[in-house]
């Protein structure tokens, strides 16, 4: 399957906690990924790939899915590609 081009805004922020990253679908149809600056470069890369997998799998459009199920599949995908 070929993915259409999509705009992804990447931001690095000090979360002041242990959350590695988070992402969201913006009102204009673009996505934002927020990476915790307290992580090592390797962990930031892993967190980015994890959030990117949510975007590529269109998880934000799966409103009826349980977040735990979505996270489980995202982690499995990261293990396959990582």
C-alpha positions as CSV (number, residue, x, y, z in Angstrom):
1,X,0.0,0.0,0.0
2,X,1.4,3.4,-0.9
3,X,0.8,6.1,1.7
4,X,-0.2,9.6,0.5
5,X,2.1,12.4,1.5
6,X,1.4,13.7,4.9
7,X,2.7,16.7,6.9
8,X,4.3,15.7,10.2
9,X,5.5,18.4,12.6
10,X,8.3,17.2,14.9
11,X,8.9,19.0,18.2
12,X,11.3,18.3,21.0
13,X,10.1,19.2,24.5
14,X,11.1,18.7,28.1
15,X,8.2,16.6,29.4
16,X,9.6,16.6,33.0
17,X,8.4,13.0,33.3
18,X,9.1,9.6,31.8
19,X,6.8,9.7,28.8
20,X,9.0,9.2,25.8
21,X,6.8,10.8,23.2
22,X,3.2,11.5,22.1
23,X,1.5,12.4,18.9
24,X,-1.7,13.8,17.7
25,X,-3.8,14.5,14.6
26,X,-4.2,18.2,14.0
27,X,-7.3,20.0,12.9
28,X,-5.8,20.6,9.4
29,X,-5.1,16.9,8.8
30,X,-1.4,17.1,9.6
31,X,0.2,15.3,12.5
32,X,2.4,16.4,15.4
33,X,5.0,14.2,17.2
34,X,6.4,15.5,20.5
35,X,9.7,13.9,21.7
36,X,11.0,14.1,25.2
37,X,14.3,15.9,25.3
38,X,15.3,14.0,28.5
39,X,15.8,10.8,26.4
40,X,19.1,9.7,24.8
41,X,19.3,10.1,21.0
42,X,18.7,6.3,20.6
43,X,15.6,6.4,22.8
44,X,14.3,9.5,21.0
45,X,14.7,7.6,17.7
46,X,12.8,4.6,19.1
47,X,10.1,6.9,20.4
48,X,9.8,8.7,17.0
49,X,9.5,5.4,15.2
50,X,6.8,4.3,17.6
51,X,4.7,7.4,17.1
52,X,5.3,7.3,13.4
53,X,3.9,3.7,13.4
54,X,0.7,5.1,14.9
55,X,0.4,7.6,12.1
56,X,1.2,5.1,9.3
57,X,-1.4,2.6,10.7
58,X,-4.0,5.4,10.9
59,X,-4.5,4.8,14.6
60,X,-5.9,8.3,15.1
61,X,-8.9,7.4,12.9
62,X,-9.7,4.3,14.9
63,X,-11.9,6.0,17.4
64,X,-13.6,2.8,18.5
65,X,-10.4,1.0,19.4
66,X,-9.1,0.5,22.9
67,X,-5.9,2.5,23.4
68,X,-4.2,-0.6,25.0
69,X,-4.9,-2.6,21.9
70,X,-3.5,0.2,19.7
71,X,-0.4,0.4,21.8
72,X,0.1,-3.4,21.8
73,X,0.1,-3.5,18.0
74,X,2.3,-0.5,17.7
75,X,4.9,-2.2,20.0
76,X,4.7,-5.4,17.9
77,X,5.3,-3.4,14.7
78,X,8.3,-1.7,16.2
79,X,9.8,-5.0,17.2
80,X,9.4,-6.3,13.6
81,X,11.0,-3.2,12.0
82,X,13.4,-2.3,14.8
